[in-house]
Amino acid sequence: MDSILDFVRSLYGADRLLALVRSLLASPLGLAGLFGIVFAETGLLVGFFLPGDSLLFSVGVASGATGVSVYLIAGLLMIAAILGDNLGYFLGFKAGPRIFSRPKSAWFHPDHLTRTSAFYEKYGPRAVVFARFIPIVRTCTPFISGVAQMKYARFLTYSLFGGIFWIAFMTTLGYQLGQIELVRHNFEKVVLGIVFASLLPVLVEGLKARSHRERK
């Protein structure tokens, strides 16, 4: 249990996350671990706590530093993201109403689905693409798409585009910025900036919703 908790803590410290990613890139088992993290965040409703954006950025930085091909790693993680999306979609398609009615727990919060439903209604199928860059929302959107009975061919099209673009953008950003000495020396601040940027849409929508409630 202590090792599991230590692993989770390492996901939220920039320097520890980079060290973790470097170690994962060094072995096939580690690559399977990276695959599993991306798959869980996009395909399992309990994966909302996983740091997708900062993880992918760190993968780009670490691949540049270790000489591992960023293109091969990105391709592997694209497959993980797309497969995760599809699992989330079919979970929503088959078991949506039952999961919506589940009580709040340490691993599940119905409010996450409610917020994602509002996001989905606002943007429609484009939400499958936009959600890739928003924590929690990207975990729940495939599920909501299934609940909404979006046609699978349409969902798959948006899922492919969103998954490929998200992985390519974040890993390439990390790879390119990781070559800059200033970024390497201020890695933690850069990662915090990326996390803040990814959370900004959520904060803006939350403030809008609060302002709307207060006006009523």
C-alpha positions as CSV (number, residue, x, y, z in Angstrom):
1,M,0.0,0.0,0.0
2,D,2.8,2.4,0.8
3,S,4.4,1.9,-2.6
4,I,1.1,2.6,-4.3
5,L,0.7,5.8,-2.3
6,D,4.2,6.8,-3.1
7,F,3.6,6.2,-6.8
8,V,0.4,8.4,-6.7
9,R,2.3,11.2,-4.9
10,S,5.0,11.1,-7.5
11,L,2.4,11.9,-10.1
12,Y,1.9,15.3,-8.6
13,G,5.5,16.5,-8.0
14,A,7.0,17.9,-11.2
15,D,10.5,16.7,-10.5
16,R,9.4,13.3,-9.2
17,L,7.0,13.0,-12.1
18,L,9.9,13.6,-14.6
19,A,12.1,11.0,-12.7
20,L,9.2,8.5,-12.8
21,V,8.6,9.0,-16.5
22,R,12.4,8.5,-17.2
23,S,12.3,5.3,-15.3
24,L,9.2,4.1,-17.1
25,L,10.7,4.9,-20.6
26,A,13.6,2.6,-19.8
27,S,11.7,-0.7,-19.9
28,P,8.9,-2.5,-21.7
29,L,7.1,-2.9,-18.4
30,G,7.4,0.9,-17.8
31,L,6.0,1.6,-21.2
32,A,3.0,-0.6,-20.4
33,G,2.6,1.4,-17.2
34,L,2.4,4.7,-19.2
35,F,0.0,3.0,-21.6
36,G,-2.2,2.0,-18.6
37,I,-2.2,5.5,-17.1
38,V,-3.4,7.2,-20.3
39,F,-5.9,4.4,-20.9
40,A,-7.3,4.7,-17.4
41,E,-7.6,8.5,-17.5
42,T,-9.6,8.4,-20.7
43,G,-11.5,5.1,-20.3
44,L,-12.2,4.6,-16.6
45,L,-14.4,6.9,-14.6
46,V,-12.1,6.4,-11.6
47,G,-9.1,7.8,-13.7
48,F,-10.1,11.4,-13.3
49,F,-7.3,12.0,-10.7
50,L,-4.5,11.1,-13.1
51,P,-2.4,14.0,-14.4
52,G,-2.7,13.5,-18.2
53,D,-1.3,16.9,-19.5
54,S,1.7,17.1,-17.2
55,L,2.4,13.4,-17.7
56,L,2.5,13.8,-21.5
57,F,4.6,17.0,-21.3
58,S,7.0,15.1,-19.1
59,V,7.1,12.2,-21.6
60,G,8.2,14.7,-24.3
61,V,10.9,16.2,-22.0
62,A,12.2,12.8,-20.9
63,S,12.2,11.3,-24.4
64,G,14.4,14.1,-25.5
65,A,16.8,13.7,-22.6
66,T,17.0,9.9,-22.8
67,G,17.1,9.5,-26.6
68,V,13.9,7.4,-26.7
69,S,11.9,8.1,-29.9
70,V,9.2,10.6,-29.0
71,Y,7.3,9.5,-32.1
72,L,7.1,5.9,-31.1
73,I,6.1,6.8,-27.5
74,A,3.4,9.2,-28.8
75,G,2.1,6.6,-31.2
76,L,1.8,4.1,-28.3
77,L,0.0,6.6,-26.1
78,M,-2.4,7.6,-29.0
79,I,-3.5,4.0,-29.1
80,A,-4.0,4.1,-25.3
81,A,-6.1,7.3,-25.5
82,I,-8.3,6.0,-28.3
83,L,-8.9,2.6,-26.7
84,G,-9.7,4.3,-23.4
85,D,-12.2,6.6,-25.2
86,N,-13.9,3.6,-26.7
87,L,-14.1,1.8,-23.4
88,G,-15.7,4.9,-21.8
89,Y,-18.2,5.2,-24.7
90,F,-19.4,1.6,-24.5
91,L,-19.6,1.8,-20.7
92,G,-21.9,4.8,-21.1
93,F,-23.8,3.2,-23.9
94,K,-24.5,0.0,-21.9
95,A,-24.6,1.1,-18.2
96,G,-25.1,4.8,-18.2
97,P,-28.3,5.2,-16.1
98,R,-27.0,2.8,-13.4
99,I,-23.7,4.6,-13.0
100,F,-25.4,8.0,-12.9
101,S,-27.5,6.8,-9.9
102,R,-24.5,5.6,-7.9
103,P,-23.8,7.4,-4.6
104,K,-20.8,9.6,-4.1
105,S,-17.7,7.7,-3.0
106,A,-13.9,8.3,-2.7
107,W,-13.5,7.1,-6.3
108,F,-16.6,8.4,-7.9
109,H,-18.4,11.7,-7.8
110,P,-21.7,12.1,-9.6
111,D,-21.1,15.9,-10.0
112,H,-18.2,15.1,-12.4
113,L,-20.8,13.5,-14.7
114,T,-23.2,16.3,-14.3
115,R,-20.7,19.0,-15.2
116,T,-19.5,17.0,-18.1
117,S,-23.1,16.6,-19.3
118,A,-23.5,20.4,-19.4
119,F,-20.2,20.7,-21.2
120,Y,-21.3,18.1,-23.7
121,E,-24.7,19.8,-24.3
122,K,-22.9,23.1,-24.9
123,Y,-20.4,21.8,-27.5
124,G,-22.0,18.7,-28.9
125,P,-19.7,16.2,-30.6
126,R,-16.9,18.8,-30.6
127,A,-16.8,18.2,-26.8
128,V,-15.0,14.9,-27.6
129,V,-12.1,16.9,-29.0
130,F,-12.2,19.9,-26.6
131,A,-12.4,17.7,-23.6
132,R,-9.0,16.2,-24.2
133,F,-7.4,19.3,-22.8
134,I,-9.6,19.6,-19.7
135,P,-8.9,17.4,-16.7
136,I,-11.9,15.4,-15.3
137,V,-14.0,16.4,-18.4
138,R,-11.8,14.3,-20.7
139,T,-12.4,11.3,-18.4
140,C,-16.2,11.6,-18.4
141,T,-16.9,12.9,-22.0
142,P,-16.6,9.5,-23.7
143,F,-19.0,8.0,-21.1
144,I,-21.4,10.9,-21.6
145,S,-21.2,10.4,-25.4
146,G,-22.3,6.8,-24.9
147,V,-25.1,7.8,-22.6
148,A,-26.3,10.3,-25.2
149,Q,-26.3,7.5,-27.8
150,M,-24.0,9.4,-30.2
151,K,-23.6,7.3,-33.3
152,Y,-20.5,5.3,-32.9
153,A,-19.0,6.2,-36.3
154,R,-19.3,9.9,-35.4
155,F,-17.9,9.4,-32.0
156,L,-14.9,7.4,-33.3
157,T,-14.1,10.2,-35.8
158,Y,-13.9,12.8,-33.1
159,S,-12.1,10.4,-30.8
160,L,-9.4,9.7,-33.3
161,F,-8.9,13.3,-34.1
162,G,-8.9,14.4,-30.4
163,G,-6.7,11.6,-29.2
164,I,-4.1,12.0,-31.9
165,F,-4.0,15.8,-31.6
166,W,-3.8,15.8,-27.7
167,I,-1.0,13.3,-27.5
168,A,0.9,14.9,-30.4
169,F,0.6,18.4,-29.1
170,M,1.5,17.7,-25.5
171,T,4.5,15.4,-26.1
172,T,5.8,17.6,-28.9
173,L,5.5,20.6,-26.6
174,G,7.5,18.8,-23.9
175,Y,10.1,17.6,-26.4
176,Q,10.7,21.0,-27.9
177,L,10.6,23.0,-24.7
178,G,12.8,20.4,-23.0
179,Q,15.6,21.4,-25.3
180,I,15.7,24.9,-23.7
181,E,18.0,25.2,-20.8
182,L,15.7,27.8,-19.1
183,V,12.8,25.3,-19.1
184,R,14.9,22.5,-17.8
185,H,16.1,24.6,-14.9
186,N,12.5,25.7,-14.1
187,F,10.7,22.5,-14.9
188,E,8.4,22.5,-11.9
189,K,7.2,26.1,-12.7
190,V,6.6,25.1,-16.3
191,V,4.5,22.1,-15.3
192,L,2.5,24.1,-12.9
193,G,1.8,26.6,-15.7
194,I,0.6,23.8,-17.9
195,V,-1.6,22.4,-15.1
196,F,-3.1,25.9,-14.5
197,A,-3.7,26.4,-18.3
198,S,-5.5,23.1,-18.5
199,L,-7.7,23.9,-15.4
200,L,-8.4,27.4,-16.5
201,P,-11.5,26.5,-18.7
202,V,-12.9,24.6,-15.7
203,L,-12.4,27.6,-13.4
204,V,-14.0,30.0,-15.9
205,E,-17.0,27.8,-16.4
206,G,-17.3,27.4,-12.6
207,L,-17.3,31.2,-12.1
208,K,-19.8,31.6,-14.8
209,A,-22.1,29.1,-13.3
210,R,-21.7,30.7,-9.8
211,S,-22.4,34.1,-11.2
212,H,-25.5,32.8,-13.0
213,R,-26.9,31.2,-9.8
214,E,-26.3,34.4,-7.8
215,R,-28.3,36.5,-10.4
216,K,-31.3,34.2,-10.0
